[in-house]
Amino acid sequence: MIVAILALLIVLFGFVVFFGAPYVPSHKKQVQRALTELYRLGVSDVLVDAGSGDGIVLRVAARIGARAVGYELNPVLVMISRLLARSQRDRIRVQLANFWHVNLPEDTTVVYVFSVSRDVPKMTKKMQTEANRLGRPLSLITYGMMIGGREPLRQVGAHSLYTFSPLQPKRT
């Protein structure tokens, strides 16, 4: 029984590596600094965490006053994240979903991502597509990842801030 549970956990945590970055817990202090110094997150912001893991970024954003949406592929991490966010349910939503296959919520202002270098072109395309679709700029906070061909607006530690502006006006 224990072997079966361990095998299931290895499969659940291992398969997401094929779709994105592996689960690496974020440090609360670094996230707090990124969401206050790098991008001054506020009550009018909606933060999306691509690969939200245990939800620490979501919880920090909610404590600051923003609303937060997390997309996570691992059902175990979705359950953990929802459990840890239960006191902030009005500000946090965690979905079992593949970030690459969802449209960002209409009111998204900033996307947070811990990723790997192989995902840089995909992330650049996703952010530009979403900025175009929404018809307004979107901010991107990366951890440990630089966007090739773009200069970050600011950096704090391993976090970098980028902005993606729409290439076409939003049609009404």
N, CA and C atoms as a LAMMPS dump frame, in Angstrom:
ITEM: TIMESTEP
0
ITEM: NUMBER OF ATOMS
516
ITEM: BOX BOUNDS ff ff ff
-5.0000000000000000e+02 5.0000000000000000e+02
-5.0000000000000000e+02 5.0000000000000000e+02
-5.0000000000000000e+02 5.0000000000000000e+02
ITEM: ATOMS id mol type element x y z
1 1 1 N 0.826 -1.188 0
2 1 2 C 0 0 0
3 1 3 C 0.875 1.258 0
4 2 1 N 1.869 1.296 0.871
5 2 2 C 2.751 2.462 0.945
6 2 3 C 3.526 2.624 -0.359
7 3 1 N 3.942 1.51 -0.944
8 3 2 C 4.669 1.552 -2.215
9 3 3 C 3.771 2.136 -3.311
10 4 1 N 2.504 1.746 -3.315
11 4 2 C 1.562 2.255 -4.317
12 4 3 C 1.359 3.761 -4.156
13 5 1 N 1.243 4.218 -2.931
14 5 2 C 1.076 5.655 -2.666
15 5 3 C 2.322 6.415 -3.101
16 6 1 N 3.496 5.895 -2.766
17 6 2 C 4.739 6.55 -3.184
18 6 3 C 4.864 6.586 -4.701
19 7 1 N 4.5 5.505 -5.354
20 7 2 C 4.551 5.472 -6.823
21 7 3 C 3.604 6.497 -7.421
22 8 1 N 2.413 6.617 -6.855
23 8 2 C 1.446 7.613 -7.331
24 8 3 C 1.982 9.027 -7.166
25 9 1 N 2.569 9.309 -6.026
26 9 2 C 3.139 10.646 -5.791
27 9 3 C 4.279 10.94 -6.758
28 10 1 N 5.115 9.965 -7.013
29 10 2 C 6.215 10.156 -7.965
30 10 3 C 5.659 10.454 -9.356
31 11 1 N 4.636 9.722 -9.739
32 11 2 C 4.013 9.962 -11.051
33 11 3 C 3.396 11.354 -11.095
34 12 1 N 2.629 11.731 -10.055
35 12 2 C 1.963 13.033 -10.038
36 12 3 C 2.956 14.19 -10.065
37 13 1 N 4.031 14.071 -9.304
38 13 2 C 5.018 15.15 -9.272
39 13 3 C 5.951 15.089 -10.468
40 14 1 N 6.165 13.913 -11.017
41 14 2 C 7.092 13.755 -12.131
42 14 3 C 6.514 14.139 -13.477
43 15 1 N 5.217 13.865 -13.714
44 15 2 C 4.673 14.122 -15.05
45 15 3 C 4.606 15.6 -15.392
46 16 1 N 4.479 16.469 -14.393
47 16 2 C 4.374 17.901 -14.698
48 16 3 C 5.671 18.453 -15.271
49 17 1 N 6.777 17.792 -15.064
50 17 2 C 8.055 18.239 -15.619
51 17 3 C 7.985 18.295 -17.146
52 18 1 N 7.156 17.44 -17.734
53 18 2 C 7.011 17.439 -19.192
54 18 3 C 6.201 18.631 -19.691
55 19 1 N 5.422 19.254 -18.814
56 19 2 C 4.549 20.363 -19.2
57 19 3 C 5.044 21.708 -18.697
58 20 1 N 6 21.738 -17.811
59 20 2 C 6.475 22.992 -17.24
60 20 3 C 7.606 22.733 -16.276
61 21 1 N 7.727 23.6 -15.319
62 21 2 C 8.805 23.499 -14.341
63 21 3 C 8.438 22.502 -13.246
64 22 1 N 9.433 21.904 -12.629
65 22 2 C 9.154 21.012 -11.498
66 22 3 C 8.695 21.833 -10.299
67 23 1 N 8.063 21.169 -9.346
68 23 2 C 7.628 21.852 -8.13
69 23 3 C 8.835 22.185 -7.269
70 24 1 N 9.01 23.462 -7.028
71 24 2 C 10.048 23.952 -6.132
72 24 3 C 9.373 24.984 -5.238
73 25 1 N 9.286 24.745 -3.942
74 25 2 C 8.592 25.688 -3.066
75 25 3 C 9.229 27.079 -3.113
76 26 1 N 8.381 28.095 -3.205
77 26 2 C 8.866 29.479 -3.19
78 26 3 C 9.082 29.923 -1.756
79 27 1 N 9.967 30.882 -1.59
80 27 2 C 10.236 31.437 -0.27
81 27 3 C 9.36 32.664 -0.066
82 28 1 N 8.607 32.637 1.016
83 28 2 C 7.631 33.687 1.307
84 28 3 C 8.254 35.084 1.282
85 29 1 N 9.428 35.25 1.877
86 29 2 C 10.071 36.573 1.928
87 29 3 C 10.425 37.083 0.538
88 30 1 N 10.906 36.185 -0.33
89 30 2 C 11.246 36.599 -1.7
90 30 3 C 10 36.977 -2.484
91 31 1 N 8.934 36.222 -2.313
92 31 2 C 7.672 36.524 -2.99
93 31 3 C 7.121 37.86 -2.488
94 32 1 N 7.129 38.041 -1.181
95 32 2 C 6.655 39.295 -0.572
96 32 3 C 7.422 40.482 -1.151
97 33 1 N 8.706 40.335 -1.258
98 33 2 C 9.545 41.419 -1.795
99 33 3 C 9.209 41.695 -3.266
100 34 1 N 9.02 40.637 -4.046
101 34 2 C 8.679 40.809 -5.462
102 34 3 C 7.333 41.503 -5.63
103 35 1 N 6.369 41.187 -4.751
104 35 2 C 5.021 41.745 -4.884
105 35 3 C 4.846 43.084 -4.193
106 36 1 N 5.889 43.586 -3.558
107 36 2 C 5.813 44.914 -2.947
108 36 3 C 6.849 45.887 -3.51
109 37 1 N 8.031 45.374 -3.825
110 37 2 C 9.092 46.241 -4.344
111 37 3 C 9.188 46.229 -5.871
112 38 1 N 9.084 45.06 -6.451
113 38 2 C 9.24 44.917 -7.896
114 38 3 C 7.971 45.367 -8.619
115 39 1 N 6.856 44.82 -8.215
116 39 2 C 5.543 45.187 -8.734
117 39 3 C 4.705 45.506 -7.513
118 40 1 N 4.268 46.722 -7.384
119 40 2 C 3.515 47.124 -6.193
120 40 3 C 2.071 46.643 -6.29
121 41 1 N 1.877 45.407 -5.903
122 41 2 C 0.576 44.766 -5.959
123 41 3 C -0.389 45.49 -5.035
124 42 1 N -1.629 45.686 -5.494
125 42 2 C -2.619 46.377 -4.684
126 42 3 C -3.985 45.726 -4.766
127 43 1 N -4.96 46.342 -4.138
128 43 2 C -6.302 45.769 -4.041
129 43 3 C -7.011 45.698 -5.388
130 44 1 N -6.612 46.488 -6.355
131 44 2 C -7.259 46.435 -7.671
132 44 3 C -6.615 45.405 -8.602
133 45 1 N -5.574 44.729 -8.144
134 45 2 C -4.869 43.756 -8.979
135 45 3 C -5.479 42.36 -8.888
136 46 1 N -5.341 41.637 -10.001
137 46 2 C -5.646 40.205 -10.046
138 46 3 C -4.376 39.533 -10.54
139 47 1 N -3.778 38.738 -9.661
140 47 2 C -2.548 38.026 -9.97
141 47 3 C -2.879 36.602 -10.386
142 48 1 N -2.268 36.162 -11.467
143 48 2 C -2.38 34.771 -11.911
144 48 3 C -1.023 34.111 -11.698
145 49 1 N -1.03 32.957 -11.03
146 49 2 C 0.197 32.196 -10.817
147 49 3 C 0.146 30.967 -11.718
148 50 1 N 1.056 30.924 -12.681
149 50 2 C 1.126 29.824 -13.64
150 50 3 C 1.931 28.688 -13.022
151 51 1 N 1.263 27.653 -12.588
152 51 2 C 1.941 26.564 -11.875
153 51 3 C 2.039 26.934 -10.419
154 52 1 N 0.899 27.051 -9.759
155 52 2 C 0.839 27.663 -8.428
156 52 3 C 1.339 26.801 -7.286
157 53 1 N 1.649 25.535 -7.549
158 53 2 C 2.252 24.698 -6.505
159 53 3 C 1.434 24.66 -5.236
160 54 1 N 2.078 24.962 -4.108
161 54 2 C 1.377 24.933 -2.817
162 54 3 C 0.628 26.222 -2.521
163 55 1 N 0.682 27.2 -3.432
164 55 2 C -0.121 28.411 -3.307
165 55 3 C 0.487 29.552 -2.518
166 56 1 N 1.773 29.497 -2.192
167 56 2 C 2.371 30.565 -1.383
168 56 3 C 2.26 31.917 -2.072
169 57 1 N 2.461 31.965 -3.388
170 57 2 C 2.354 33.251 -4.109
171 57 3 C 0.922 33.772 -4.013
172 58 1 N -0.041 32.897 -4.142
173 58 2 C -1.448 33.283 -4.044
174 58 3 C -1.777 33.838 -2.661
175 59 1 N -1.272 33.169 -1.633
176 59 2 C -1.561 33.606 -0.259
177 59 3 C -0.906 34.948 0.056
178 60 1 N 0.305 35.155 -0.416
179 60 2 C 0.979 36.446 -0.202
180 60 3 C 0.207 37.547 -0.927
181 61 1 N -0.191 37.29 -2.163
182 61 2 C -0.952 38.285 -2.929
183 61 3 C -2.259 38.63 -2.226
184 62 1 N -2.956 37.624 -1.716
185 62 2 C -4.226 37.861 -1.021
186 62 3 C -4.017 38.655 0.263
187 63 1 N -2.94 38.383 0.989
188 63 2 C -2.649 39.141 2.213
189 63 3 C -2.397 40.611 1.906
190 64 1 N -1.821 40.876 0.744
191 64 2 C -1.582 42.265 0.335
192 64 3 C -2.904 42.935 -0.043
193 65 1 N -3.899 42.139 -0.426
194 65 2 C -5.211 42.678 -0.766
195 65 3 C -5.668 42.386 -2.175
196 66 1 N -4.804 41.791 -2.993
197 66 2 C -5.162 41.466 -4.371
198 66 3 C -5.997 40.184 -4.411
199 67 1 N -6.64 39.968 -5.534
200 67 2 C -7.256 38.676 -5.789
201 67 3 C -6.23 37.835 -6.529
202 68 1 N -6.292 36.52 -6.367
203 68 2 C -5.277 35.65 -6.954
204 68 3 C -5.906 34.385 -7.508
205 69 1 N -5.417 33.981 -8.686
206 69 2 C -5.883 32.767 -9.347
207 69 3 C -4.668 31.906 -9.648
208 70 1 N -4.718 30.652 -9.239
209 70 2 C -3.622 29.736 -9.507
210 70 3 C -4.052 28.614 -10.425
211 71 1 N -3.166 28.274 -11.352
212 71 2 C -3.371 27.119 -12.232
213 71 3 C -2.284 26.11 -11.903
214 72 1 N -2.691 24.877 -11.636
215 72 2 C -1.75 23.836 -11.234
216 72 3 C -2.172 22.517 -11.865
217 73 1 N -1.185 21.755 -12.35
218 73 2 C -1.432 20.457 -12.979
219 73 3 C -1.496 19.3 -11.987
220 74 1 N -0.864 19.456 -10.855
221 74 2 C -0.755 18.366 -9.894
222 74 3 C -1.941 18.419 -8.919
223 75 1 N -2.825 17.404 -8.958
224 75 2 C -4.001 17.431 -8.08
225 75 3 C -3.657 17.428 -6.587
226 76 1 N -2.554 16.828 -6.215
227 76 2 C -2.137 16.841 -4.808
228 76 3 C -1.816 18.272 -4.383
229 77 1 N -1.082 18.993 -5.219
230 77 2 C -0.743 20.384 -4.886
231 77 3 C -1.975 21.287 -4.916
232 78 1 N -2.919 20.997 -5.789
233 78 2 C -4.176 21.767 -5.806
234 78 3 C -4.889 21.604 -4.465
235 79 1 N -4.978 20.378 -3.977
236 79 2 C -5.64 20.134 -2.688
237 79 3 C -4.895 20.818 -1.546
238 80 1 N -3.573 20.722 -1.547
239 80 2 C -2.778 21.366 -0.495
240 80 3 C -2.982 22.871 -0.546
241 81 1 N -2.916 23.431 -1.744
242 81 2 C -3.075 24.874 -1.913
243 81 3 C -4.444 25.346 -1.431
244 82 1 N -5.482 24.615 -1.809
245 82 2 C -6.838 24.981 -1.38
246 82 3 C -6.978 24.889 0.132
247 83 1 N -6.391 23.868 0.724
248 83 2 C -6.436 23.702 2.171
249 83 3 C -5.733 24.862 2.868
250 84 1 N -4.538 25.211 2.404
251 84 2 C -3.78 26.293 3.03
252 84 3 C -4.416 27.672 2.804
253 85 1 N -5.245 27.795 1.773
254 85 2 C -5.873 29.086 1.446
255 85 3 C -7.3 29.194 1.976
256 86 1 N -7.732 28.229 2.756
257 86 2 C -9.14 28.186 3.161
258 86 3 C -9.594 29.451 3.894
259 87 1 N -8.706 30.118 4.607
260 87 2 C -9.105 31.345 5.314
261 87 3 C -9.155 32.561 4.383
262 88 1 N -8.704 32.396 3.137
263 88 2 C -8.69 33.501 2.175
264 88 3 C -9.49 33.146 0.918
265 89 1 N -10.483 32.271 1.068
266 89 2 C -11.258 31.783 -0.084
267 89 3 C -11.902 32.89 -0.902
268 90 1 N -12.213 33.998 -0.278
269 90 2 C -12.846 35.097 -1.015
270 90 3 C -11.866 35.794 -1.959
271 91 1 N -10.567 35.598 -1.771
272 91 2 C -9.559 36.273 -2.579
273 91 3 C -8.74 35.313 -3.443
274 92 1 N -8.831 34.014 -3.19
275 92 2 C -7.985 33.028 -3.885
276 92 3 C -8.849 31.966 -4.561
277 93 1 N -8.476 31.669 -5.812
278 93 2 C -9.092 30.556 -6.545
279 93 3 C -7.962 29.7 -7.108
280 94 1 N -8.015 28.4 -6.877
281 94 2 C -7.01 27.472 -7.389
282 94 3 C -7.717 26.483 -8.308
283 95 1 N -7.204 26.347 -9.533
284 95 2 C -7.819 25.457 -10.508
285 95 3 C -6.843 24.366 -10.938
286 96 1 N -7.377 23.157 -11.078
287 96 2 C -6.62 22.06 -11.651
288 96 3 C -6.705 22.259 -13.16
289 97 1 N -5.677 22.876 -13.738
290 97 2 C -5.713 23.218 -15.165
291 97 3 C -4.298 23.464 -15.662
292 98 1 N -4.152 23.325 -16.966
293 98 2 C -2.895 23.603 -17.636
294 98 3 C -2.888 25.068 -18.065
295 99 1 N -2.011 25.859 -17.493
296 99 2 C -1.922 27.291 -17.776
297 99 3 C -1.849 27.574 -19.278
298 100 1 N -1.167 26.724 -20.016
299 100 2 C -0.983 26.958 -21.45
300 100 3 C -2.294 26.854 -22.226
301 101 1 N -3.311 26.224 -21.633
302 101 2 C -4.557 25.97 -22.349
303 101 3 C -5.748 26.769 -21.82
304 102 1 N -5.503 27.773 -21
305 102 2 C -6.603 28.591 -20.476
306 102 3 C -6.434 30.037 -20.926
307 103 1 N -7.566 30.731 -21.035
308 103 2 C -7.519 32.179 -21.202
309 103 3 C -7.41 32.782 -19.808
310 104 1 N -6.597 33.806 -19.674
311 104 2 C -6.491 34.476 -18.384
312 104 3 C -7.82 35.146 -18.053
313 105 1 N -8.157 35.253 -16.764
314 105 2 C -9.364 35.988 -16.393
315 105 3 C -9.312 37.411 -16.969
316 106 1 N -10.465 37.93 -17.315
317 106 2 C -10.561 39.246 -17.969
318 106 3 C -9.917 40.363 -17.154
319 107 1 N -9.916 40.24 -15.841
320 107 2 C -9.395 41.311 -14.99
321 107 3 C -7.949 41.078 -14.533
322 108 1 N -7.257 40.139 -15.149
323 108 2 C -5.851 39.868 -14.805
324 108 3 C -5.003 41.106 -15.041
325 109 1 N -4.142 41.415 -14.086
326 109 2 C -3.206 42.538 -14.244
327 109 3 C -1.759 42.066 -14.267
328 110 1 N -1.479 40.958 -13.571
329 110 2 C -0.093 40.49 -13.471
330 110 3 C -0.056 38.961 -13.423
331 111 1 N 0.933 38.396 -14.089
332 111 2 C 1.152 36.949 -14.094
333 111 3 C 2.495 36.686 -13.414
334 112 1 N 2.512 35.685 -12.534
335 112 2 C 3.73 35.281 -11.833
336 112 3 C 4.109 33.904 -12.34
337 113 1 N 5.4 33.719 -12.637
338 113 2 C 5.824 32.418 -13.14
339 113 3 C 7.231 32.064 -12.668
340 114 1 N 7.348 30.832 -12.189
341 114 2 C 8.64 30.192 -11.993
342 114 3 C 8.697 29.183 -13.113
343 115 1 N 9.647 29.297 -13.979
344 115 2 C 9.661 28.427 -15.138
345 115 3 C 11.082 28.008 -15.475
346 116 1 N 11.185 27.298 -16.58
347 116 2 C 12.476 26.862 -17.076
348 116 3 C 12.725 27.505 -18.433
349 117 1 N 13.976 27.567 -18.828
350 117 2 C 14.347 28.297 -20.044
351 117 3 C 13.658 27.767 -21.3
352 118 1 N 13.351 26.484 -21.339
353 118 2 C 12.693 25.958 -22.541
354 118 3 C 11.296 26.552 -22.747
355 119 1 N 10.708 27.126 -21.685
356 119 2 C 9.363 27.694 -21.773
357 119 3 C 9.343 29.178 -22.131
358 120 1 N 10.51 29.804 -22.257
359 120 2 C 10.555 31.248 -22.524
360 120 3 C 9.798 31.616 -23.804
361 121 1 N 10.048 30.968 -24.944
362 121 2 C 9.295 31.35 -26.154
363 121 3 C 7.784 31.141 -25.998
364 122 1 N 7.416 30.062 -25.332
365 122 2 C 6.005 29.761 -25.111
366 122 3 C 5.359 30.822 -24.203
367 123 1 N 6.086 31.232 -23.149
368 123 2 C 5.559 32.235 -22.224
369 123 3 C 5.439 33.589 -22.921
370 124 1 N 6.446 33.935 -23.722
371 124 2 C 6.398 35.201 -24.461
372 124 3 C 5.178 35.225 -25.366
373 125 1 N 4.952 34.143 -26.091
374 125 2 C 3.795 34.066 -26.995
375 125 3 C 2.482 34.135 -26.213
376 126 1 N 2.395 33.404 -25.107
377 126 2 C 1.174 33.392 -24.287
378 126 3 C 0.864 34.782 -23.754
379 127 1 N 1.867 35.463 -23.222
380 127 2 C 1.65 36.804 -22.665
381 127 3 C 1.238 37.789 -23.749
382 128 1 N 1.883 37.729 -24.907
383 128 2 C 1.531 38.65 -25.987
384 128 3 C 0.123 38.366 -26.496
385 129 1 N -0.222 37.091 -26.633
386 129 2 C -1.563 36.711 -27.073
387 129 3 C -2.617 37.221 -26.099
388 130 1 N -2.361 37.07 -24.808
389 130 2 C -3.323 37.512 -23.802
390 130 3 C -3.418 39.036 -23.74
391 131 1 N -2.301 39.739 -23.862
392 131 2 C -2.351 41.212 -23.895
393 131 3 C -3.16 41.674 -25.105
394 132 1 N -2.963 41.028 -26.237
395 132 2 C -3.734 41.354 -27.442
396 132 3 C -5.224 41.07 -27.226
397 133 1 N -5.534 39.902 -26.676
398 133 2 C -6.932 39.515 -26.452
399 133 3 C -7.64 40.456 -25.49
400 134 1 N -6.937 40.819 -24.407
401 134 2 C -7.529 41.699 -23.398
402 134 3 C -7.511 43.168 -23.818
403 135 1 N -6.637 43.504 -24.773
404 135 2 C -6.571 44.882 -25.263
405 135 3 C -5.935 45.853 -24.292
406 136 1 N -5.07 45.343 -23.43
407 136 2 C -4.37 46.214 -22.456
408 136 3 C -3.076 45.548 -22.018
409 137 1 N -2.188 46.342 -21.446
410 137 2 C -0.904 45.771 -20.999
411 137 3 C -1.085 44.77 -19.865
412 138 1 N -0.198 43.79 -19.844
413 138 2 C -0.122 42.814 -18.765
414 138 3 C 1.305 42.794 -18.246
415 139 1 N 1.438 42.703 -16.94
416 139 2 C 2.762 42.581 -16.338
417 139 3 C 3.077 41.115 -16.102
418 140 1 N 4.361 40.788 -16.205
419 140 2 C 4.845 39.434 -15.965
420 140 3 C 5.99 39.505 -14.976
421 141 1 N 5.86 38.755 -13.887
422 141 2 C 6.949 38.612 -12.917
423 141 3 C 7.51 37.209 -13.107
424 142 1 N 8.795 37.129 -13.396
425 142 2 C 9.45 35.834 -13.539
426 142 3 C 10.39 35.611 -12.376
427 143 1 N 10.536 34.358 -12.002
428 143 2 C 11.518 33.994 -10.99
429 143 3 C 12.535 33.082 -11.654
430 144 1 N 13.776 33.535 -11.694
431 144 2 C 14.863 32.717 -12.221
432 144 3 C 14.828 32.523 -13.718
433 145 1 N 14.114 33.371 -14.422
434 145 2 C 13.986 33.223 -15.871
435 145 3 C 14.036 34.602 -16.514
436 146 1 N 14.879 34.73 -17.514
437 146 2 C 14.953 35.977 -18.274
438 146 3 C 14.235 35.765 -19.603
439 147 1 N 13.552 36.789 -20.067
440 147 2 C 12.854 36.739 -21.352
441 147 3 C 13.812 37.243 -22.417
442 148 1 N 14.284 36.342 -23.261
443 148 2 C 15.237 36.704 -24.304
444 148 3 C 14.699 37.78 -25.235
445 149 1 N 15.544 38.737 -25.567
446 149 2 C 15.159 39.81 -26.468
447 149 3 C 14.415 40.95 -25.787
448 150 1 N 14.215 40.866 -24.492
449 150 2 C 13.524 41.924 -23.732
450 150 3 C 14.342 42.289 -22.501
451 151 1 N 14.4 43.548 -22.244
452 151 2 C 15.028 44.031 -21.016
453 151 3 C 13.968 44.079 -19.926
454 152 1 N 14.241 43.546 -18.759
455 152 2 C 13.262 43.681 -17.672
456 152 3 C 13.133 45.155 -17.266
457 153 1 N 11.945 45.538 -16.864
458 153 2 C 11.727 46.904 -16.369
459 153 3 C 12.489 47.118 -15.063
460 154 1 N 12.447 46.084 -14.212
461 154 2 C 13.14 46.12 -12.925
462 154 3 C 13.489 44.696 -12.524
463 155 1 N 14.429 44.597 -11.589
464 155 2 C 14.787 43.306 -11.015
465 155 3 C 14.969 43.451 -9.514
466 156 1 N 14.547 42.441 -8.788
467 156 2 C 14.761 42.358 -7.351
468 156 3 C 15.178 40.922 -7.076
469 157 1 N 16.422 40.74 -6.701
470 157 2 C 16.922 39.384 -6.496
471 157 3 C 16.808 38.597 -7.784
472 158 1 N 16.216 37.419 -7.709
473 158 2 C 16.043 36.558 -8.888
474 158 3 C 14.74 36.838 -9.64
475 159 1 N 13.969 37.82 -9.179
476 159 2 C 12.711 38.186 -9.833
477 159 3 C 12.94 39.301 -10.849
478 160 1 N 12.256 39.194 -11.988
479 160 2 C 12.311 40.22 -13.03
480 160 3 C 10.891 40.6 -13.418
481 161 1 N 10.71 41.865 -13.796
482 161 2 C 9.403 42.377 -14.193
483 161 3 C 9.43 42.791 -15.66
484 162 1 N 8.429 42.33 -16.408
485 162 2 C 8.265 42.668 -17.823
486 162 3 C 6.844 43.149 -18.05
487 163 1 N 6.654 43.927 -19.114
488 163 2 C 5.315 44.341 -19.519
489 163 3 C 5.087 43.951 -20.966
490 164 1 N 3.9 43.429 -21.229
491 164 2 C 3.482 43.085 -22.584
492 164 3 C 2.308 43.98 -22.945
493 165 1 N 2.492 44.828 -23.963
494 165 2 C 1.439 45.719 -24.418
495 165 3 C 0.76 45.1 -25.64
496 166 1 N -0.534 45.374 -25.805
497 166 2 C -1.226 44.807 -26.958
498 166 3 C -0.66 45.355 -28.275
499 167 1 N -0.618 44.489 -29.266
500 167 2 C -0.147 44.9 -30.578
501 167 3 C -1.279 45.382 -31.465
502 168 1 N -2.508 45.207 -30.973
503 168 2 C -3.675 45.663 -31.712
504 168 3 C -4.703 46.167 -30.714
505 169 1 N -5.531 47.139 -31.088
506 169 2 C -6.546 47.612 -30.152
507 169 3 C -7.636 46.564 -29.946
508 170 1 N -8.215 46.565 -28.772
509 170 2 C -9.298 45.624 -28.479
510 170 3 C -10.542 46.035 -29.251
511 171 1 N -11.155 45.061 -29.897
512 171 2 C -12.378 45.327 -30.653
513 171 3 C -13.569 45.267 -29.71
514 172 1 N -14.478 46.224 -29.882
515 172 2 C -15.677 46.231 -29.019
516 172 3 C -16.893 45.778 -29.747
